Amino acid sequence: MSTRRVVITGLGLLSPMGNEVESSWNNLLSGMNPVKAIQYFDTTDFDTKFAASLLPLNLRST
């Protein structure tokens, strides 16, 4: 058995519930349903019209 120690120093995530830990947790607790009609592309040729898409995110450094 290994005696190495592991330390978790932070948490980050991207999810349909939010782009930060706090907002994701609060949305989960409030019962938010992230499933919505797909708006980012034309779904005419697809059977599925709904998805839990990632929220818009600005990846540019400030």
PDB file of N, CA, C and O in Angstrom:
ATOM      1  N   MET A   1       0.841  -1.174   0.000  1.00  0.00           N
ATOM      2  CA  MET A   1       0.000   0.000   0.000  1.00  0.00           C
ATOM      3  C   MET A   1       0.888   1.241   0.000  1.00  0.00           C
ATOM      4  O   MET A   1       1.908   1.287   0.688  1.00  0.00           O
ATOM      5  N   SER A   2       0.492   2.235  -0.772  1.00  0.00           N
ATOM      6  CA  SER A   2       1.255   3.474  -0.882  1.00  0.00           C
ATOM      7  C   SER A   2       1.075   4.347   0.360  1.00  0.00           C
ATOM      8  O   SER A   2      -0.007   4.402   0.945  1.00  0.00           O
ATOM      9  N   THR A   3       2.140   5.018   0.745  1.00  0.00           N
ATOM     10  CA  THR A   3       2.067   5.933   1.890  1.00  0.00           C
ATOM     11  C   THR A   3       2.082   7.391   1.434  1.00  0.00           C
ATOM     12  O   THR A   3       2.215   8.301   2.252  1.00  0.00           O
ATOM     13  N   ARG A   4       1.944   7.607   0.127  1.00  0.00           N
ATOM     14  CA  ARG A   4       1.931   8.974  -0.396  1.00  0.00           C
ATOM     15  C   ARG A   4       0.659   9.688   0.027  1.00  0.00           C
ATOM     16  O   ARG A   4      -0.412   9.085   0.090  1.00  0.00           O
ATOM     17  N   ARG A   5       0.784  10.965   0.314  1.00  0.00           N
ATOM     18  CA  ARG A   5      -0.364  11.773   0.701  1.00  0.00           C
ATOM     19  C   ARG A   5      -0.821  12.623  -0.483  1.00  0.00           C
ATOM     20  O   ARG A   5      -0.006  13.098  -1.274  1.00  0.00           O
ATOM     21  N   VAL A   6      -2.101  12.801  -0.587  1.00  0.00           N
ATOM     22  CA  VAL A   6      -2.689  13.630  -1.635  1.00  0.00           C
ATOM     23  C   VAL A   6      -3.435  14.773  -0.964  1.00  0.00           C
ATOM     24  O   VAL A   6      -4.179  14.564  -0.006  1.00  0.00           O
ATOM     25  N   VAL A   7      -3.233  15.978  -1.474  1.00  0.00           N
ATOM     26  CA  VAL A   7      -3.901  17.149  -0.916  1.00  0.00           C
ATOM     27  C   VAL A   7      -4.671  17.843  -2.038  1.00  0.00           C
ATOM     28  O   VAL A   7      -4.099  18.180  -3.074  1.00  0.00           O
ATOM     29  N   ILE A   8      -5.952  18.052  -1.829  1.00  0.00           N
ATOM     30  CA  ILE A   8      -6.777  18.784  -2.788  1.00  0.00           C
ATOM     31  C   ILE A   8      -6.758  20.248  -2.371  1.00  0.00           C
ATOM     32  O   ILE A   8      -7.177  20.596  -1.267  1.00  0.00           O
ATOM     33  N   THR A   9      -6.265  21.106  -3.267  1.00  0.00           N
ATOM     34  CA  THR A   9      -6.076  22.514  -2.903  1.00  0.00           C
ATOM     35  C   THR A   9      -7.116  23.444  -3.507  1.00  0.00           C
ATOM     36  O   THR A   9      -7.107  24.643  -3.226  1.00  0.00           O
ATOM     37  N   GLY A  10      -8.000  22.919  -4.321  1.00  0.00           N
ATOM     38  CA  GLY A  10      -9.008  23.783  -4.920  1.00  0.00           C
ATOM     39  C   GLY A  10      -9.956  22.980  -5.780  1.00  0.00           C
ATOM     40  O   GLY A  10      -9.792  21.773  -5.963  1.00  0.00           O
ATOM     41  N   LEU A  11     -10.945  23.666  -6.301  1.00  0.00           N
ATOM     42  CA  LEU A  11     -11.943  23.022  -7.134  1.00  0.00           C
ATOM     43  C   LEU A  11     -12.374  24.008  -8.205  1.00  0.00           C
ATOM     44  O   LEU A  11     -12.638  25.174  -7.914  1.00  0.00           O
ATOM     45  N   GLY A  12     -12.444  23.552  -9.414  1.00  0.00           N
ATOM     46  CA  GLY A  12     -12.938  24.362 -10.511  1.00  0.00           C
ATOM     47  C   GLY A  12     -13.816  23.501 -11.396  1.00  0.00           C
ATOM     48  O   GLY A  12     -13.638  22.285 -11.459  1.00  0.00           O
ATOM     49  N   LEU A  13     -14.752  24.117 -12.072  1.00  0.00           N
ATOM     50  CA  LEU A  13     -15.620  23.335 -12.940  1.00  0.00           C
ATOM     51  C   LEU A  13     -16.300  24.215 -13.963  1.00  0.00           C
ATOM     52  O   LEU A  13     -16.425  25.427 -13.790  1.00  0.00           O
ATOM     53  N   LEU A  14     -16.731  23.586 -15.019  1.00  0.00           N
ATOM     54  CA  LEU A  14     -17.609  24.178 -16.015  1.00  0.00           C
ATOM     55  C   LEU A  14     -18.763  23.210 -16.154  1.00  0.00           C
ATOM     56  O   LEU A  14     -18.549  22.032 -16.441  1.00  0.00           O
ATOM     57  N   SER A  15     -19.973  23.679 -15.958  1.00  0.00           N
ATOM     58  CA  SER A  15     -21.130  22.797 -16.067  1.00  0.00           C
ATOM     59  C   SER A  15     -22.341  23.596 -16.512  1.00  0.00           C
ATOM     60  O   SER A  15     -22.326  24.825 -16.454  1.00  0.00           O
ATOM     61  N   PRO A  16     -23.389  22.916 -16.957  1.00  0.00           N
ATOM     62  CA  PRO A  16     -24.615  23.621 -17.319  1.00  0.00           C
ATOM     63  C   PRO A  16     -25.274  24.318 -16.124  1.00  0.00           C
ATOM     64  O   PRO A  16     -26.152  25.161 -16.308  1.00  0.00           O
ATOM     65  N   MET A  17     -24.861  23.975 -14.920  1.00  0.00           N
ATOM     66  CA  MET A  17     -25.416  24.583 -13.711  1.00  0.00           C
ATOM     67  C   MET A  17     -24.712  25.889 -13.355  1.00  0.00           C
ATOM     68  O   MET A  17     -25.232  26.671 -12.558  1.00  0.00           O
ATOM     69  N   GLY A  18     -23.536  26.137 -13.933  1.00  0.00           N
ATOM     70  CA  GLY A  18     -22.796  27.357 -13.638  1.00  0.00           C
ATOM     71  C   GLY A  18     -21.331  27.198 -13.963  1.00  0.00           C
ATOM     72  O   GLY A  18     -20.843  26.082 -14.142  1.00  0.00           O
ATOM     73  N   ASN A  19     -20.630  28.313 -14.039  1.00  0.00           N
ATOM     74  CA  ASN A  19     -19.214  28.279 -14.404  1.00  0.00           C
ATOM     75  C   ASN A  19     -18.283  28.471 -13.216  1.00  0.00           C
ATOM     76  O   ASN A  19     -17.067  28.561 -13.389  1.00  0.00           O
ATOM     77  N   GLU A  20     -18.832  28.532 -12.030  1.00  0.00           N
ATOM     78  CA  GLU A  20     -18.029  28.601 -10.810  1.00  0.00           C
ATOM     79  C   GLU A  20     -18.637  27.633  -9.800  1.00  0.00           C
ATOM     80  O   GLU A  20     -19.807  27.266  -9.906  1.00  0.00           O
ATOM     81  N   VAL A  21     -17.845  27.231  -8.836  1.00  0.00           N
ATOM     82  CA  VAL A  21     -18.301  26.273  -7.832  1.00  0.00           C
ATOM     83  C   VAL A  21     -19.511  26.818  -7.077  1.00  0.00           C
ATOM     84  O   VAL A  21     -20.513  26.120  -6.920  1.00  0.00           O
ATOM     85  N   GLU A  22     -19.422  28.064  -6.611  1.00  0.00           N
ATOM     86  CA  GLU A  22     -20.500  28.622  -5.785  1.00  0.00           C
ATOM     87  C   GLU A  22     -21.821  28.718  -6.550  1.00  0.00           C
ATOM     88  O   GLU A  22     -22.865  28.322  -6.032  1.00  0.00           O
ATOM     89  N   SER A  23     -21.783  29.243  -7.779  1.00  0.00           N
ATOM     90  CA  SER A  23     -23.027  29.373  -8.544  1.00  0.00           C
ATOM     91  C   SER A  23     -23.582  28.006  -8.926  1.00  0.00           C
ATOM     92  O   SER A  23     -24.798  27.814  -8.916  1.00  0.00           O
ATOM     93  N   SER A  24     -22.723  27.063  -9.259  1.00  0.00           N
ATOM     94  CA  SER A  24     -23.185  25.710  -9.583  1.00  0.00           C
ATOM     95  C   SER A  24     -23.872  25.070  -8.389  1.00  0.00           C
ATOM     96  O   SER A  24     -24.936  24.468  -8.531  1.00  0.00           O
ATOM     97  N   TRP A  25     -23.270  25.196  -7.216  1.00  0.00           N
ATOM     98  CA  TRP A  25     -23.835  24.611  -6.001  1.00  0.00           C
ATOM     99  C   TRP A  25     -25.178  25.261  -5.666  1.00  0.00           C
ATOM    100  O   TRP A  25     -26.146  24.568  -5.353  1.00  0.00           O
ATOM    101  N   ASN A  26     -25.234  26.590  -5.732  1.00  0.00           N
ATOM    102  CA  ASN A  26     -26.483  27.293  -5.431  1.00  0.00           C
ATOM    103  C   ASN A  26     -27.587  26.928  -6.417  1.00  0.00           C
ATOM    104  O   ASN A  26     -28.738  26.753  -6.017  1.00  0.00           O
ATOM    105  N   ASN A  27     -27.252  26.812  -7.690  1.00  0.00           N
ATOM    106  CA  ASN A  27     -28.242  26.426  -8.692  1.00  0.00           C
ATOM    107  C   ASN A  27     -28.729  24.998  -8.473  1.00  0.00           C
ATOM    108  O   ASN A  27     -29.911  24.709  -8.656  1.00  0.00           O
ATOM    109  N   LEU A  28     -27.834  24.117  -8.087  1.00  0.00           N
ATOM    110  CA  LEU A  28     -28.213  22.739  -7.784  1.00  0.00           C
ATOM    111  C   LEU A  28     -29.173  22.698  -6.598  1.00  0.00           C
ATOM    112  O   LEU A  28     -30.199  22.020  -6.648  1.00  0.00           O
ATOM    113  N   LEU A  29     -28.839  23.422  -5.535  1.00  0.00           N
ATOM    114  CA  LEU A  29     -29.682  23.436  -4.337  1.00  0.00           C
ATOM    115  C   LEU A  29     -31.054  24.058  -4.604  1.00  0.00           C
ATOM    116  O   LEU A  29     -32.047  23.661  -3.993  1.00  0.00           O
ATOM    117  N   SER A  30     -31.109  25.023  -5.508  1.00  0.00           N
ATOM    118  CA  SER A  30     -32.384  25.689  -5.795  1.00  0.00           C
ATOM    119  C   SER A  30     -33.262  24.893  -6.756  1.00  0.00           C
ATOM    120  O   SER A  30     -34.406  25.271  -7.009  1.00  0.00           O
ATOM    121  N   GLY A  31     -32.733  23.794  -7.293  1.00  0.00           N
ATOM    122  CA  GLY A  31     -33.515  22.958  -8.203  1.00  0.00           C
ATOM    123  C   GLY A  31     -33.490  23.416  -9.646  1.00  0.00           C
ATOM    124  O   GLY A  31     -34.370  23.055 -10.429  1.00  0.00           O
ATOM    125  N   MET A  32     -32.502  24.201 -10.005  1.00  0.00           N
ATOM    126  CA  MET A  32     -32.387  24.680 -11.387  1.00  0.00           C
ATOM    127  C   MET A  32     -32.345  23.498 -12.352  1.00  0.00           C
ATOM    128  O   MET A  32     -31.674  22.499 -12.096  1.00  0.00           O
ATOM    129  N   ASN A  33     -33.060  23.623 -13.446  1.00  0.00           N
ATOM    130  CA  ASN A  33     -33.018  22.621 -14.507  1.00  0.00           C
ATOM    131  C   ASN A  33     -32.281  23.249 -15.686  1.00  0.00           C
ATOM    132  O   ASN A  33     -32.818  24.155 -16.323  1.00  0.00           O
ATOM    133  N   PRO A  34     -31.065  22.792 -15.997  1.00  0.00           N
ATOM    134  CA  PRO A  34     -30.290  23.420 -17.063  1.00  0.00           C
ATOM    135  C   PRO A  34     -30.677  22.964 -18.468  1.00  0.00           C
ATOM    136  O   PRO A  34     -30.117  23.458 -19.446  1.00  0.00           O
ATOM    137  N   VAL A  35     -31.617  22.039 -18.587  1.00  0.00           N
ATOM    138  CA  VAL A  35     -32.012  21.543 -19.904  1.00  0.00           C
ATOM    139  C   VAL A  35     -32.921  22.572 -20.571  1.00  0.00           C
ATOM    140  O   VAL A  35     -33.957  22.959 -20.030  1.00  0.00           O
ATOM    141  N   LYS A  36     -32.503  23.003 -21.759  1.00  0.00           N
ATOM    142  CA  LYS A  36     -33.253  24.024 -22.496  1.00  0.00           C
ATOM    143  C   LYS A  36     -33.198  23.706 -23.993  1.00  0.00           C
ATOM    144  O   LYS A  36     -32.422  22.858 -24.433  1.00  0.00           O
ATOM    145  N   ALA A  37     -34.021  24.392 -24.750  1.00  0.00           N
ATOM    146  CA  ALA A  37     -33.982  24.245 -26.202  1.00  0.00           C
ATOM    147  C   ALA A  37     -32.601  24.670 -26.709  1.00  0.00           C
ATOM    148  O   ALA A  37     -32.050  25.674 -26.259  1.00  0.00           O
ATOM    149  N   ILE A  38     -32.057  23.907 -27.635  1.00  0.00           N
ATOM    150  CA  ILE A  38     -30.742  24.217 -28.209  1.00  0.00           C
ATOM    151  C   ILE A  38     -30.859  25.480 -29.059  1.00  0.00           C
ATOM    152  O   ILE A  38     -31.716  25.572 -29.937  1.00  0.00           O
ATOM    153  N   GLN A  39     -29.987  26.451 -28.788  1.00  0.00           N
ATOM    154  CA  GLN A  39     -30.016  27.729 -29.501  1.00  0.00           C
ATOM    155  C   GLN A  39     -28.725  28.009 -30.267  1.00  0.00           C
ATOM    156  O   GLN A  39     -28.654  28.984 -31.014  1.00  0.00           O
ATOM    157  N   TYR A  40     -27.716  27.180 -30.095  1.00  0.00           N
ATOM    158  CA  TYR A  40     -26.398  27.476 -30.655  1.00  0.00           C
ATOM    159  C   TYR A  40     -26.209  26.979 -32.080  1.00  0.00           C
ATOM    160  O   TYR A  40     -25.250  27.362 -32.750  1.00  0.00           O
ATOM    161  N   PHE A  41     -27.124  26.120 -32.551  1.00  0.00           N
ATOM    162  CA  PHE A  41     -27.055  25.643 -33.926  1.00  0.00           C
ATOM    163  C   PHE A  41     -28.442  25.168 -34.355  1.00  0.00           C
ATOM    164  O   PHE A  41     -29.316  24.945 -33.518  1.00  0.00           O
ATOM    165  N   ASP A  42     -28.630  25.019 -35.643  1.00  0.00           N
ATOM    166  CA  ASP A  42     -29.907  24.586 -36.205  1.00  0.00           C
ATOM    167  C   ASP A  42     -30.121  23.103 -35.915  1.00  0.00           C
ATOM    168  O   ASP A  42     -29.292  22.271 -36.283  1.00  0.00           O
ATOM    169  N   THR A  43     -31.216  22.777 -35.266  1.00  0.00           N
ATOM    170  CA  THR A  43     -31.497  21.382 -34.883  1.00  0.00           C
ATOM    171  C   THR A  43     -32.498  20.710 -35.815  1.00  0.00           C
ATOM    172  O   THR A  43     -32.997  19.628 -35.505  1.00  0.00           O
ATOM    173  N   THR A  44     -32.798  21.332 -36.950  1.00  0.00           N
ATOM    174  CA  THR A  44     -33.808  20.806 -37.869  1.00  0.00           C
ATOM    175  C   THR A  44     -33.561  19.346 -38.227  1.00  0.00           C
ATOM    176  O   THR A  44     -34.506  18.558 -38.259  1.00  0.00           O
ATOM    177  N   ASP A  45     -32.334  18.972 -38.492  1.00  0.00           N
ATOM    178  CA  ASP A  45     -32.020  17.610 -38.931  1.00  0.00           C
ATOM    179  C   ASP A  45     -31.749  16.642 -37.783  1.00  0.00           C
ATOM    180  O   ASP A  45     -31.341  15.506 -38.023  1.00  0.00           O
ATOM    181  N   PHE A  46     -31.966  17.067 -36.554  1.00  0.00           N
ATOM    182  CA  PHE A  46     -31.699  16.226 -35.390  1.00  0.00           C
ATOM    183  C   PHE A  46     -32.995  15.885 -34.664  1.00  0.00           C
ATOM    184  O   PHE A  46     -33.920  16.696 -34.615  1.00  0.00           O
ATOM    185  N   ASP A  47     -33.057  14.682 -34.102  1.00  0.00           N
ATOM    186  CA  ASP A  47     -34.216  14.293 -33.298  1.00  0.00           C
ATOM    187  C   ASP A  47     -34.251  15.058 -31.983  1.00  0.00           C
ATOM    188  O   ASP A  47     -35.324  15.406 -31.490  1.00  0.00           O
ATOM    189  N   THR A  48     -33.095  15.315 -31.423  1.00  0.00           N
ATOM    190  CA  THR A  48     -33.004  15.991 -30.129  1.00  0.00           C
ATOM    191  C   THR A  48     -33.000  17.500 -30.321  1.00  0.00           C
ATOM    192  O   THR A  48     -32.239  18.036 -31.127  1.00  0.00           O
ATOM    193  N   LYS A  49     -33.849  18.165 -29.579  1.00  0.00           N
ATOM    194  CA  LYS A  49     -33.956  19.624 -29.663  1.00  0.00           C
ATOM    195  C   LYS A  49     -33.563  20.299 -28.351  1.00  0.00           C
ATOM    196  O   LYS A  49     -33.537  21.528 -28.272  1.00  0.00           O
ATOM    197  N   PHE A  50     -33.260  19.514 -27.329  1.00  0.00           N
ATOM    198  CA  PHE A  50     -32.952  20.040 -26.003  1.00  0.00           C
ATOM    199  C   PHE A  50     -31.604  19.523 -25.526  1.00  0.00           C
ATOM    200  O   PHE A  50     -31.188  18.424 -25.892  1.00  0.00           O
ATOM    201  N   ALA A  51     -30.923  20.321 -24.708  1.00  0.00           N
ATOM    202  CA  ALA A  51     -29.627  19.911 -24.153  1.00  0.00           C
ATOM    203  C   ALA A  51     -29.335  20.720 -22.898  1.00  0.00           C
ATOM    204  O   ALA A  51     -29.911  21.785 -22.676  1.00  0.00           O
ATOM    205  N   ALA A  52     -28.445  20.203 -22.099  1.00  0.00           N
ATOM    206  CA  ALA A  52     -27.917  20.937 -20.944  1.00  0.00           C
ATOM    207  C   ALA A  52     -26.563  21.485 -21.381  1.00  0.00           C
ATOM    208  O   ALA A  52     -25.521  20.902 -21.083  1.00  0.00           O
ATOM    209  N   SER A  53     -26.590  22.594 -22.081  1.00  0.00           N
ATOM    210  CA  SER A  53     -25.380  23.182 -22.666  1.00  0.00           C
ATOM    211  C   SER A  53     -24.603  23.975 -21.627  1.00  0.00           C
ATOM    212  O   SER A  53     -25.160  24.448 -20.636  1.00  0.00           O
ATOM    213  N   LEU A  54     -23.310  24.111 -21.874  1.00  0.00           N
ATOM    214  CA  LEU A  54     -22.496  24.966 -21.012  1.00  0.00           C
ATOM    215  C   LEU A  54     -22.928  26.412 -21.176  1.00  0.00           C
ATOM    216  O   LEU A  54     -23.313  26.842 -22.263  1.00  0.00           O
ATOM    217  N   LEU A  55     -22.860  27.148 -20.088  1.00  0.00           N
ATOM    218  CA  LEU A  55     -23.188  28.562 -20.126  1.00  0.00           C
ATOM    219  C   LEU A  55     -22.095  29.317 -20.871  1.00  0.00           C
ATOM    220  O   LEU A  55     -20.945  28.879 -20.869  1.00  0.00           O
ATOM    221  N   PRO A  56     -22.425  30.446 -21.510  1.00  0.00           N
ATOM    222  CA  PRO A  56     -21.387  31.226 -22.191  1.00  0.00           C
ATOM    223  C   PRO A  56     -20.261  31.587 -21.218  1.00  0.00           C
ATOM    224  O   PRO A  56     -20.503  31.893 -20.051  1.00  0.00           O
ATOM    225  N   LEU A  57     -19.048  31.546 -21.718  1.00  0.00           N
ATOM    226  CA  LEU A  57     -17.883  31.794 -20.874  1.00  0.00           C
ATOM    227  C   LEU A  57     -16.864  32.611 -21.644  1.00  0.00           C
ATOM    228  O   LEU A  57     -16.543  32.293 -22.789  1.00  0.00           O
ATOM    229  N   ASN A  58     -16.359  33.656 -21.024  1.00  0.00           N
ATOM    230  CA  ASN A  58     -15.307  34.465 -21.613  1.00  0.00           C
ATOM    231  C   ASN A  58     -13.967  33.906 -21.143  1.00  0.00           C
ATOM    232  O   ASN A  58     -13.634  34.004 -19.962  1.00  0.00           O
ATOM    233  N   LEU A  59     -13.203  33.325 -22.056  1.00  0.00           N
ATOM    234  CA  LEU A  59     -11.926  32.708 -21.697  1.00  0.00           C
ATOM    235  C   LEU A  59     -10.753  33.679 -21.791  1.00  0.00           C
ATOM    236  O   LEU A  59      -9.610  33.292 -21.548  1.00  0.00           O
ATOM    237  N   ARG A  60     -11.020  34.920 -22.136  1.00  0.00           N
ATOM    238  CA  ARG A  60      -9.942  35.906 -22.221  1.00  0.00           C
ATOM    239  C   ARG A  60      -9.505  36.323 -20.828  1.00  0.00           C
ATOM    240  O   ARG A  60     -10.326  36.531 -19.934  1.00  0.00           O
ATOM    241  N   SER A  61      -8.213  36.438 -20.667  1.00  0.00           N
ATOM    242  CA  SER A  61      -7.655  36.887 -19.392  1.00  0.00           C
ATOM    243  C   SER A  61      -7.966  38.364 -19.187  1.00  0.00           C
ATOM    244  O   SER A  61      -7.981  39.137 -20.144  1.00  0.00           O
ATOM    245  N   THR A  62      -8.215  38.755 -17.943  1.00  0.00           N
ATOM    246  CA  THR A  62      -8.512  40.165 -17.669  1.00  0.00           C
ATOM    247  C   THR A  62      -7.284  40.893 -17.183  1.00  0.00           C
ATOM    248  O   THR A  62      -7.347  42.090 -16.903  1.00  0.00           O
TER     249      THR A  62
END
